């Protein structure tokens, strides 16, 4: 496996060549600042681009063309990285060597070219995409775990860039005009910093030449240097909201001052794994396996906000017991009161996950992005060594820099259906 | 050891029978860091009956297959997942309607982890205390699903499509059946269904096949043959549905509709024919109702579907159905358009070009699937139970004729359809 970085007209190309895969994945990422209104506009614009274009006049025509091209998939998703918004387009095609038609790769590139350079923006498609986006936000309510996570984030990240959904906001959808869509499109293709990655088994020189020809970006700005601001969190009073539920959803939050790339970054990663990643973590053992209080419990470190969120679900009458167990477990970690075996299990969990991440085209593309933008080497051995070098005392010191700041419960109402 | 090369796809599959009893397949994947291993037993939520060593027919509580799945990795009151983790393997398991699969992905010590998986699978140690403790955990898993309106939608539709079929039951069981589960039930179900002759192991990764075989032959013990026997449910499922329509107010903001069309697979149909029928039905549904179809375009233009619109085809030994669903403000109009499209399917609209296009799509989708070790292992297991190697499926699909598709379309009977609408609660 080899990563080659190339820059052409300010566009950064990552060529990752490997014989592992039978598909080739091309990813384009356009970066911009993140705010609620522009996220909504950019997401709608991206959705319109992947719906149809002037060469494939409607959704059906585009879908049929992609089916014809051996199930090539054209995806468009809105993401965020720290306080940046990313419009990401993906093209996943089978390796052209499988196809007898020598024009196959050119045909696929034509679809990408039409998507990006020959848009067919019209009111009907805008109306449809607005409706889809509204429906998406409404559906968040139906899935109670997702809804609880959203309510938790809304309150925890009030006035913080992390609050912004890269898909935008429900209340901004109706305001979006066709002029804004067109302006956002122009800005994206002409100004937005752009990174293109290609993962698969191909000839790099030929790929480089074909992509430059098919995608003539000329005036895009250079990639941003800064991706997040250090904005500390203050303590908030706990919140309990209610609705008709069989099970309460519990979120507990630790905040600190260790951000992505800091000296204590890897100890924090190991600390989160020790607490609640995987079936051997301390919280899984204590809350699920020993106390039988919950089906799942996990801890998640957000390195751009320096937050560790702990999430679980259980009967209402067990919430206090679970909270006490979680707090007790964390206090023990702060005192170094956990076994070497537990730490080794967390370390092995991360080592296995890092190694596995190099087997996925999507992850490889992201690892290359991280290498470029966040100075994390594109090197499995480097990451493994960082994890191996973390000592128990480093984990304890990282834990001491965290404090409880917020607890959120989406709970069942009184006299609601009895939980099991 | 049998070695088969699939040159078109540049893949190699090895097969051997461990101790002449258990089929092990290795799909070689050069350059991958991880190895993905599955070990499956033909027991799912639809299986509850067995014959014990005295020849008596018994039935375990509903949810037994799933409960077993929770307890297989326990030994001496300890969860052995730790042993896998320390050897760079992450384990998991899942229960479907017709199968239970245990799996791990490992980046080191693969052979040791395979041995460990066999040991756990064939020689679990159930304790009363462990079973009792697990009841609360499974009850919380069920509670999590009970808060999901789409889960309720799916299960209600199954109960409305089928009169007697055990598909009507939740994979997890019920609050009552979970509480009633005993260690004896689990032991008996394990004896009946976890037999080497009926299990399948699939290894996908960069592994030496001969080293794998040698190690397993030397180190893995298989259980002795047992008098316990799995029994299928006696079924007299009628062709018509139990209840054609149901609506219910659930905690959603947007109505959601799910339509099921039931087929009865012809009994005693040979497995090859069944697979052909499954593939034909998938092709038919893609052509007729897929996202690139005229029908889907018309429904989108009429505001009857949104981008959640999708369909799923299931054809198994004892059941077959198509499910089509969407979130929509116009659930009744969606149902009417859909049933009309199925009923008055204009055969002339399917052209040879459409047919070629869908076949291209099938080939592409197959090749894409080879990059996911997980998907490959599961698909391989799915087909090998019918003695079909997954790599031959594309050829079978390619040989399906337009006439076969059209004749299948003529068998679609919309009077065997049921629909469920989840409606928002009134303010």
Boltz contact constraints between the chains, C-beta under 6 A:
constraints:
  - contact:
      token1: [A, 19]
      token2: [B, 31]
      max_distance: 6.0
  - contact:
      token1: [A, 20]
      token2: [B, 31]
      max_distance: 6.0
  - contact:
      token1: [A, 21]
      token2: [B, 371]
      max_distance: 6.0
  - contact:
      token1: [A, 22]
      token2: [B, 367]
      max_distance: 6.0
  - contact:
      token1: [A, 22]
      token2: [B, 370]
      max_distance: 6.0
  - contact:
      token1: [A, 22]
      token2: [B, 371]
      max_distance: 6.0
  - contact:
      token1: [A, 23]
      token2: [B, 368]
      max_distance: 6.0
  - contact:
      token1: [A, 23]
      token2: [B, 371]
      max_distance: 6.0
  - contact:
      token1: [A, 60]
      token2: [B, 292]
      max_distance: 6.0
  - contact:
      token1: [A, 60]
      token2: [B, 297]
      max_distance: 6.0
  - contact:
      token1: [A, 63]
      token2: [B, 291]
      max_distance: 6.0
  - contact:
      token1: [A, 63]
      token2: [B, 292]
      max_distance: 6.0
  - contact:
      token1: [A, 64]
      token2: [B, 292]
      max_distance: 6.0
  - contact:
      token1: [A, 67]
      token2: [B, 292]
      max_distance: 6.0
  - contact:
      token1: [A, 67]
      token2: [B, 357]
      max_distance: 6.0
  - contact:
      token1: [A, 67]
      token2: [B, 361]
      max_distance: 6.0
  - contact:
      token1: [A, 68]
      token2: [B, 357]
      max_distance: 6.0
  - contact:
      token1: [A, 68]
      token2: [B, 360]
      max_distance: 6.0
  - contact:
      token1: [A, 70]
      token2: [B, 360]
      max_distance: 6.0
  - contact:
      token1: [A, 70]
      token2: [B, 363]
      max_distance: 6.0
  - contact:
      token1: [A, 70]
      token2: [B, 364]
      max_distance: 6.0
  - contact:
      token1: [A, 71]
      token2: [B, 361]
      max_distance: 6.0
  - contact:
      token1: [A, 71]
      token2: [B, 364]
      max_distance: 6.0
  - contact:
      token1: [A, 71]
      token2: [B, 365]
      max_distance: 6.0
  - contact:
      token1: [A, 94]
      token2: [B, 364]
      max_distance: 6.0
  - contact:
      token1: [A, 94]
      token2: [B, 367]
      max_distance: 6.0
  - contact:
      token1: [A, 98]
      token2: [B, 367]
      max_distance: 6.0
  - contact:
      token1: [A, 132]
      token2: [B, 306]
      max_distance: 6.0
  - contact:
      token1: [A, 132]
      token2: [B, 307]
      max_distance: 6.0
  - contact:
      token1: [A, 135]
      token2: [B, 254]
      max_distance: 6.0
  - contact:
      token1: [A, 135]
      token2: [B, 306]
      max_distance: 6.0
  - contact:
      token1: [A, 135]
      token2: [B, 327]
      max_distance: 6.0
  - contact:
      token1: [A, 138]
      token2: [B, 253]
      max_distance: 6.0
  - contact:
      token1: [A, 138]
      token2: [B, 254]
      max_distance: 6.0
  - contact:
      token1: [A, 141]
      token2: [B, 253]
      max_distance: 6.0
  - contact:
      token1: [A, 142]
      token2: [B, 149]
      max_distance: 6.0
  - contact:
      token1: [A, 142]
      token2: [B, 252]
      max_distance: 6.0
  - contact:
      token1: [A, 144]
      token2: [B, 147]
      max_distance: 6.0
  - contact:
      token1: [A, 245]
      token2: [B, 147]
      max_distance: 6.0
  - contact:
      token1: [A, 246]
      token2: [B, 143]
      max_distance: 6.0
  - contact:
      token1: [A, 246]
      token2: [B, 146]
      max_distance: 6.0
  - contact:
      token1: [A, 246]
      token2: [B, 147]
      max_distance: 6.0
  - contact:
      token1: [A, 247]
      token2: [B, 143]
      max_distance: 6.0
  - contact:
      token1: [A, 247]
      token2: [B, 144]
      max_distance: 6.0
  - contact:
      token1: [A, 279]
      token2: [B, 81]
      max_distance: 6.0
  - contact:
      token1: [A, 280]
      token2: [B, 82]
      max_distance: 6.0
  - contact:
      token1: [A, 280]
      token2: [B, 85]
      max_distance: 6.0
  - contact:
      token1: [A, 292]
      token2: [B, 133]
      max_distance: 6.0
  - contact:
      token1: [A, 292]
      token2: [B, 136]
      max_distance: 6.0
  - contact:
      token1: [A, 292]
      token2: [B, 137]
      max_distance: 6.0
  - contact:
      token1: [A, 294]
      token2: [B, 140]
      max_distance: 6.0
  - contact:
      token1: [A, 295]
      token2: [B, 137]
      max_distance: 6.0
  - contact:
      token1: [A, 295]
      token2: [B, 140]
      max_distance: 6.0
  - contact:
      token1: [A, 295]
      token2: [B, 141]
      max_distance: 6.0
  - contact:
      token1: [A, 313]
      token2: [B, 144]
      max_distance: 6.0
  - contact:
      token1: [A, 345]
      token2: [B, 85]
      max_distance: 6.0
  - contact:
      token1: [A, 348]
      token2: [B, 85]
      max_distance: 6.0
  - contact:
      token1: [A, 348]
      token2: [B, 86]
      max_distance: 6.0
  - contact:
      token1: [A, 348]
      token2: [B, 88]
      max_distance: 6.0
  - contact:
      token1: [A, 352]
      token2: [B, 88]
      max_distance: 6.0
  - contact:
      token1: [A, 352]
      token2: [B, 90]
      max_distance: 6.0
  - contact:
      token1: [A, 352]
      token2: [B, 107]
      max_distance: 6.0
  - contact:
      token1: [A, 355]
      token2: [B, 33]
      max_distance: 6.0
  - contact:
      token1: [A, 355]
      token2: [B, 107]
      max_distance: 6.0
  - contact:
      token1: [A, 356]
      token2: [B, 34]
      max_distance: 6.0
  - contact:
      token1: [A, 358]
      token2: [B, 33]
      max_distance: 6.0
  - contact:
      token1: [A, 359]
      token2: [B, 32]
      max_distance: 6.0
  - contact:
      token1: [A, 359]
      token2: [B, 33]
      max_distance: 6.0
  - contact:
      token1: [A, 359]
      token2: [B, 34]
      max_distance: 6.0
  - contact:
      token1: [A, 419]
      token2: [B, 143]
      max_distance: 6.0
  - contact:
      token1: [A, 420]
      token2: [B, 139]
      max_distance: 6.0
  - contact:
      token1: [A, 420]
      token2: [B, 143]
      max_distance: 6.0
  - contact:
      token1: [A, 420]
      token2: [B, 175]
      max_distance: 6.0
